[in-house]
Amino acid sequence: MTNAVIVDVVRLASGKGKPGGALSGTHPVELLAHVLRSIVERNGIDPAQVDDVIGGCVQQVGEQSLNITRTALLSAGFPDSVPATTIDRQCGSSQQAAHFAAQGVIAGAYDMVIAAGVESMSRIPMGTASMGQDASGPGIVARYPEGLVNQGISAELISAKWKLDRETLDAFSVQSHQRAAAATAAGYFDKEILPIEVTNAAGETVLHTVDETVRASTTADGLAGLRPSFYTEEYATRFPEAPWQITPGNSSPLTDGASAVLIMSEEMAAKLGLTPRARFRAFSVAGDDPVFMLTAPIPATHKVLARSGLSIDDIDAYEVNEAFAPVPLAWAHEFGADPAKLNPWGGAISLGHALGSSGTRLLSTLVCHLEATGGRYGLQTMCEGAGMANATIIERI
């Protein structure tokens, strides 16, 4: 069987996903174009050799519409002959892009492919694509007569089911910021972050190189003063078990970002004289209860471990997306996972969650962490809208 290998990983430092954020003045096409252009240039690749570019993006509307991956590829100067497509598996869009890319290599359909992702939440706010639209349809209404809920409510339900109190959620969130701040100070992200020229609030051109969403000063006392974000009388009546403790402090912030992974066959890497950094070992995708919505990383992880023949103890690092603090905490409880291996350089609560970019962002950090620590196996999983999740196991070479 042909092995699919990771030759390089790149990402932008996160920007706050609101007007005035570091990346908010840059069109999302140019965010993605920058990472695509950079990943081929720094590896000496002729972009004409790329068989396909598969990008993830959730809000495919406005500036992110009309197959933004193809638009970004052309903006990056790739030849007209290189195709591209944009996919949406909600928060896991670019992780799914990496799956499709690697699976295409394994199947022999590709020799070289780029998986990528982008999201500008400052310019295309979350929910824009469905604003004013009925995205459910009569079948969903009949199946779920009380209605589905937003992800914040799902996070509340997970907190209740796994008996996670406010202090535990906030402590985990503080740890995320502390770990990310420590990793930043130690230069651990330098290998994956691409500098990008941006225009700041003063109209000056500056290089953006540091994740803007990390708050090293975050404390448990500070987070304790934040009010719950999702409480309503209607939801309190429907879900009396909900503890109402999900706040902006224990949730991922709105974020702008872009990231990319260069994937090819081992044979192509050898032909080009490139040294692979990791290989893909196993993939899975799973669905779960769409009301709880954020629990699918659990069945997805069971599936990917079974397919790989590995146990959770064989894994040296786990990247479990911190959409909300209860998600990785419930996952860790289910698997008896070592807390020290869980998001060791911080997660989305600190580093941000630029929806369509997050999958390849997590993969970039996982590859770099395994290299920095000498670890062999890494596992990545993330919850996705409507109750889905992808899971990936990679092996450092």
C-alpha positions as CSV (number, residue, x, y, z in Angstrom):
1,M,0.0,0.0,0.0
2,T,1.2,3.5,-0.8
3,N,1.8,5.6,2.3
4,A,0.6,9.2,2.5
5,V,3.2,11.4,4.2
6,I,3.2,14.9,5.6
7,V,6.1,16.9,4.2
8,D,5.3,20.3,5.7
9,V,2.7,22.1,7.8
10,V,2.1,25.9,8.0
11,R,-0.4,28.2,9.6
12,L,-1.0,31.9,10.3
13,A,-0.9,33.1,13.8
14,S,-4.5,33.6,15.0
15,G,-6.2,36.9,14.8
16,K,-9.2,38.0,16.9
17,G,-12.3,37.4,14.8
18,K,-13.8,40.9,15.1
19,P,-13.2,44.3,13.5
20,G,-9.8,45.5,14.6
21,G,-8.4,42.0,14.9
22,A,-4.9,41.5,13.4
23,L,-6.1,39.7,10.3
24,S,-9.5,41.5,10.0
25,G,-8.2,43.9,7.3
26,T,-7.1,41.1,5.0
27,H,-9.5,39.4,2.6
28,P,-9.9,35.7,3.4
29,V,-8.8,34.8,-0.2
30,E,-5.5,36.4,0.6
31,L,-5.1,34.7,3.9
32,L,-5.5,31.3,2.2
33,A,-3.4,32.4,-0.8
34,H,-0.5,33.3,1.5
35,V,-0.3,29.8,3.1
36,L,-0.7,28.1,-0.2
37,R,2.0,30.1,-1.9
38,S,4.4,29.8,1.1
39,I,4.1,26.0,1.5
40,V,5.2,25.4,-2.0
41,E,7.9,28.0,-2.0
42,R,9.6,26.9,1.2
43,N,9.7,23.3,0.0
44,G,11.0,24.2,-3.5
45,I,7.9,22.7,-5.1
46,D,6.8,23.6,-8.6
47,P,3.1,24.3,-8.0
48,A,2.3,22.7,-11.3
49,Q,3.1,19.4,-9.7
50,V,0.3,19.7,-7.2
51,D,-2.5,17.3,-8.3
52,D,-5.3,19.0,-6.3
53,V,-5.9,21.5,-3.4
54,I,-8.6,20.6,-1.0
55,G,-9.7,23.4,1.3
56,G,-12.1,23.6,4.3
57,C,-14.3,26.6,4.9
58,V,-17.5,26.8,6.9
59,Q,-19.2,30.1,6.0
60,Q,-19.0,29.8,2.2
61,V,-20.8,33.0,1.5
62,G,-19.8,36.6,0.5
63,E,-16.0,36.9,0.4
64,Q,-15.7,33.2,1.1
65,S,-18.0,32.0,-1.6
66,L,-17.6,30.5,-5.1
67,N,-15.0,27.9,-4.2
68,I,-12.6,30.1,-2.2
69,T,-9.9,27.4,-2.4
70,R,-9.7,27.7,-6.2
71,T,-9.8,31.5,-6.0
72,A,-7.0,31.5,-3.4
73,L,-4.9,29.1,-5.5
74,L,-5.2,31.5,-8.5
75,S,-4.4,34.5,-6.3
76,A,-1.3,32.6,-5.1
77,G,0.0,32.4,-8.6
78,F,-0.5,28.6,-9.1
79,P,-0.9,27.6,-12.7
80,D,-4.4,27.5,-14.2
81,S,-4.0,23.7,-14.5
82,V,-4.1,23.1,-10.8
83,P,-7.7,22.3,-9.6
84,A,-9.2,22.9,-6.2
85,T,-12.3,22.3,-4.2
86,T,-13.8,23.6,-1.0
87,I,-15.6,21.4,1.5
88,D,-17.7,21.9,4.6
89,R,-17.8,19.4,7.4
90,Q,-18.4,22.3,9.8
91,C,-15.5,22.7,12.4
92,G,-13.7,19.7,11.0
93,S,-13.7,20.9,7.4
94,S,-9.9,21.1,6.9
95,Q,-9.4,17.9,8.9
96,Q,-11.7,16.2,6.4
97,A,-9.7,17.9,3.7
98,A,-6.6,16.3,5.0
99,H,-8.4,12.9,5.1
100,F,-9.5,13.2,1.5
101,A,-6.1,14.3,0.4
102,A,-4.3,11.5,2.2
103,Q,-6.8,8.9,1.1
104,G,-6.4,10.1,-2.5
105,V,-2.7,9.5,-2.2
106,I,-3.2,6.0,-0.7
107,A,-5.6,5.1,-3.4
108,G,-3.2,6.2,-6.1
109,A,-5.3,9.1,-7.3
110,Y,-2.8,11.7,-6.2
111,D,1.0,12.0,-6.0
112,M,0.9,15.4,-4.3
113,V,-1.9,17.3,-2.8
114,I,-2.4,20.2,-0.4
115,A,-5.0,20.2,2.3
116,A,-5.9,23.6,3.7
117,G,-8.5,25.7,5.4
118,V,-9.5,29.3,6.0
119,E,-12.0,31.3,8.0
120,S,-12.4,35.0,8.5
121,M,-14.9,35.3,11.3
122,S,-14.3,39.0,11.5
123,R,-15.5,39.6,8.0
124,I,-18.0,36.7,7.6
125,P,-19.6,36.3,11.1
126,M,-20.6,32.9,12.2
127,G,-24.2,32.2,11.0
128,T,-24.0,34.4,8.0
129,A,-24.5,31.6,5.5
130,S,-27.9,30.6,7.0
131,M,-29.0,34.1,8.2
132,G,-32.8,34.5,7.6
133,Q,-33.0,31.0,6.1
134,D,-34.8,27.9,7.3
135,A,-32.0,25.3,7.0
136,S,-33.9,22.5,8.7
137,G,-36.8,21.4,6.4
138,P,-39.9,19.5,7.4
139,G,-38.2,16.2,7.9
140,I,-35.9,17.5,10.7
141,V,-38.9,19.3,12.3
142,A,-40.8,16.0,12.4
143,R,-37.9,14.0,13.7
144,Y,-36.9,16.6,16.4
145,P,-40.2,18.3,17.2
146,E,-38.6,20.3,20.1
147,G,-35.9,21.5,17.8
148,L,-32.2,21.2,17.7
149,V,-30.0,23.5,19.7
150,N,-27.0,25.7,19.3
151,Q,-23.6,24.3,20.3
152,G,-23.5,26.3,23.6
153,I,-26.5,24.4,24.8
154,S,-24.9,21.1,23.8
155,A,-21.8,22.1,25.8
156,E,-24.1,22.7,28.9
157,L,-25.6,19.2,28.4
158,I,-22.2,17.6,28.2
159,S,-21.2,19.4,31.4
160,A,-24.3,18.0,33.2
161,K,-23.8,14.4,31.8
162,W,-20.1,14.2,32.8
163,K,-20.6,16.1,36.0
164,L,-18.1,18.9,35.1
165,D,-18.5,21.9,37.4
166,R,-17.7,25.5,36.6
167,E,-14.4,25.4,38.6
168,T,-13.2,22.4,36.5
169,L,-14.1,24.1,33.2
170,D,-12.5,27.4,34.1
171,A,-9.3,25.7,35.5
172,F,-8.9,23.8,32.2
173,S,-9.3,27.1,30.3
174,V,-6.7,28.8,32.4
175,Q,-4.4,25.9,31.7
176,S,-5.0,26.3,27.9
177,H,-3.8,29.9,28.0
178,Q,-0.8,29.0,30.3
179,R,0.3,26.2,28.0
180,A,-0.1,28.3,24.9
181,A,1.7,31.3,26.4
182,A,4.6,29.0,27.6
183,A,4.8,27.4,24.1
184,T,4.9,30.8,22.5
185,A,7.6,32.1,24.8
186,A,9.7,29.0,24.2
187,G,9.4,29.4,20.4
188,Y,7.6,26.1,19.9
189,F,5.2,27.6,17.3
190,D,7.9,29.2,15.2
191,K,8.3,26.2,12.9
192,E,4.6,26.3,11.9
193,I,3.7,30.0,11.9
194,L,4.1,32.0,8.7
195,P,4.7,35.7,9.1
196,I,2.2,37.7,7.2
197,E,2.1,41.5,6.4
198,V,-1.0,43.1,7.7
199,T,-2.2,46.7,8.2
200,N,-2.8,47.6,11.8
201,A,-5.3,50.1,13.3
202,A,-2.8,52.9,12.8
203,G,-2.6,52.2,9.1
204,E,0.9,50.8,9.4
205,T,2.2,47.7,7.6
206,V,3.4,45.2,10.3
207,L,4.3,41.5,10.4
208,H,1.8,39.4,12.3
209,T,3.6,36.4,13.9
210,V,2.1,35.8,17.3
211,D,-1.3,34.3,18.2
212,E,-3.5,37.2,19.2
213,T,-6.0,35.2,21.1
214,V,-3.6,33.9,23.8
215,R,-4.1,35.7,27.2
216,A,-1.2,34.8,29.5
217,S,-2.8,36.8,32.3
218,T,-5.9,34.7,32.4
219,T,-6.8,33.5,36.0
220,A,-9.5,31.4,37.5
221,D,-10.8,34.3,39.5
222,G,-11.1,36.4,36.4
223,L,-13.0,33.7,34.6
224,A,-15.3,33.1,37.6
225,G,-16.8,36.6,37.1
226,L,-18.1,35.9,33.6
227,R,-21.8,35.3,33.2
228,P,-23.2,32.2,31.3
229,S,-23.7,32.9,27.6
230,F,-26.5,30.6,26.7
231,Y,-29.1,30.8,29.4
232,T,-32.7,31.5,28.4
233,E,-36.0,30.8,30.3
234,E,-37.1,28.6,27.3
235,Y,-33.9,26.5,27.4
236,A,-33.9,26.4,31.2
237,T,-37.5,24.9,31.1
238,R,-36.5,22.4,28.4
239,F,-33.2,21.3,30.0
240,P,-33.6,21.6,33.8
241,E,-30.4,19.5,34.2
242,A,-28.3,22.2,32.4
243,P,-25.9,23.9,34.9
244,W,-25.6,27.1,32.9
245,Q,-21.8,27.6,33.2
246,I,-20.6,28.0,29.6
247,T,-19.0,31.5,29.3
248,P,-16.8,33.3,26.8
249,G,-13.9,32.3,29.1
250,N,-14.3,28.5,28.8
251,S,-15.2,28.6,25.1
252,S,-13.1,29.1,22.0
253,P,-13.0,32.8,20.8
254,L,-14.1,33.9,17.3
255,T,-11.0,33.8,15.2
256,D,-9.5,34.5,11.8
257,G,-6.9,32.1,10.4
258,A,-5.6,29.9,7.6
259,S,-3.4,26.8,7.5
260,A,-2.1,24.2,5.0
261,V,-0.5,20.7,4.9
262,L,1.6,19.4,2.1
263,I,0.8,15.7,1.5
264,M,2.3,13.3,-1.0
265,S,3.3,9.7,-1.5
266,E,6.5,8.4,0.0
267,E,7.7,7.8,-3.6
268,M,7.1,11.3,-4.7
269,A,8.8,12.7,-1.6
270,A,11.9,10.6,-2.3
271,K,11.9,11.6,-6.0
272,L,11.9,15.3,-5.0
273,G,14.5,14.8,-2.3
274,L,12.1,15.9,0.4
275,T,12.1,14.4,3.9
276,P,8.7,13.4,5.2
277,R,7.8,14.5,8.8
278,A,5.0,12.1,9.5
279,R,2.8,9.5,7.9
280,F,-1.0,9.0,8.2
281,R,-1.8,5.8,10.1
282,A,-5.6,5.7,10.4
283,F,-8.7,7.8,9.8
284,S,-12.3,7.7,11.0
285,V,-15.4,9.8,10.9
286,A,-18.5,9.3,13.1
287,G,-21.9,10.7,13.8
288,D,-23.6,11.1,17.2
289,D,-26.7,12.6,18.8
290,P,-27.2,16.0,17.1
291,V,-28.7,17.5,20.3
292,F,-25.6,16.7,22.4
293,M,-23.8,17.5,19.1
294,L,-20.2,17.7,20.5
295,T,-19.8,14.1,21.7
296,A,-18.9,12.5,18.4
297,P,-15.1,12.7,19.0
298,I,-15.7,9.8,21.4
299,P,-17.0,7.2,18.9
300,A,-14.7,8.6,16.2
301,T,-11.7,7.9,18.6
302,H,-12.9,4.4,19.3
303,K,-13.1,3.7,15.6
304,V,-9.7,5.2,14.7
305,L,-8.0,3.3,17.5
306,A,-9.6,0.0,16.4
307,R,-8.5,0.6,12.8
308,S,-4.9,1.5,13.8
309,G,-4.5,-1.4,16.3
310,L,-3.2,1.1,18.9
311,S,-4.5,1.8,22.4
312,I,-4.9,5.3,23.9
313,D,-1.7,4.6,26.0
314,D,0.3,4.2,22.7
315,I,-0.5,7.8,21.8
316,D,2.1,10.4,22.7
317,A,-0.1,13.5,22.2
318,Y,-3.8,14.2,21.7
319,E,-5.2,17.3,20.0
320,V,-8.9,17.4,20.9
321,N,-10.4,20.7,19.7
322,E,-11.4,23.0,22.6
323,A,-14.6,24.3,21.0
324,F,-15.8,24.4,24.6
325,A,-14.0,23.1,27.7
326,P,-16.4,20.2,28.4
327,V,-15.6,18.6,25.0
328,P,-11.9,17.6,25.6
329,L,-12.7,17.0,29.3
330,A,-15.5,14.5,28.6
331,W,-13.4,12.9,25.9
332,A,-10.5,12.5,28.3
333,H,-12.8,11.0,31.0
334,E,-14.1,8.4,28.5
335,F,-10.6,7.2,27.5
336,G,-8.8,7.7,30.8
337,A,-6.4,9.9,28.8
338,D,-3.3,11.4,30.4
339,P,-4.1,15.1,31.0
340,A,-0.4,16.0,30.3
341,K,-0.8,14.7,26.7
342,L,-4.0,16.6,26.1
343,N,-3.5,19.7,24.0
344,P,0.0,20.1,25.5
345,W,0.7,23.5,23.8
346,G,-2.8,24.8,24.5
347,G,-5.9,24.5,22.4
348,A,-8.6,26.5,20.8
349,I,-9.7,28.3,24.0
350,S,-6.3,30.0,23.8
351,L,-5.1,29.6,20.3
352,G,-8.4,30.3,18.7
353,H,-10.9,28.4,16.5
354,A,-11.0,29.7,12.9
355,L,-13.6,27.2,11.9
356,G,-12.6,26.0,8.5
357,S,-8.9,26.4,9.3
358,S,-8.9,24.5,12.6
359,G,-8.4,21.0,11.3
360,T,-5.1,21.7,9.5
361,R,-4.1,24.1,12.3
362,L,-4.4,21.3,14.9
363,L,-2.5,18.9,12.6
364,S,0.3,21.5,12.2
365,T,0.7,21.8,15.9
366,L,0.5,18.0,16.4
367,V,3.3,17.4,13.9
368,C,5.5,20.0,15.5
369,H,4.9,18.8,19.0
370,L,5.8,15.2,18.1
371,E,9.0,16.4,16.6
372,A,9.9,18.7,19.5
373,T,9.3,15.9,22.1
374,G,10.4,12.8,20.1
375,G,6.9,11.3,20.3
376,R,5.9,8.7,17.8
377,Y,2.0,8.7,17.6
378,G,-0.4,11.6,17.6
379,L,-4.2,11.6,17.6
380,Q,-6.4,14.5,16.5
381,T,-10.1,14.7,16.8
382,M,-12.7,17.5,16.8
383,C,-16.4,18.0,17.3
384,E,-18.5,19.2,14.3
385,G,-21.9,20.7,13.8
386,A,-24.9,18.4,13.7
387,G,-23.1,15.8,15.8
388,M,-20.1,14.6,13.8
389,A,-16.4,14.2,14.3
390,N,-13.2,13.2,12.4
391,A,-10.3,11.4,14.1
392,T,-6.8,11.0,12.7
393,I,-3.7,9.1,13.9
394,I,-0.3,10.1,12.5
395,E,3.1,8.7,13.1
396,R,6.2,10.8,13.2
397,I,8.9,9.7,10.9
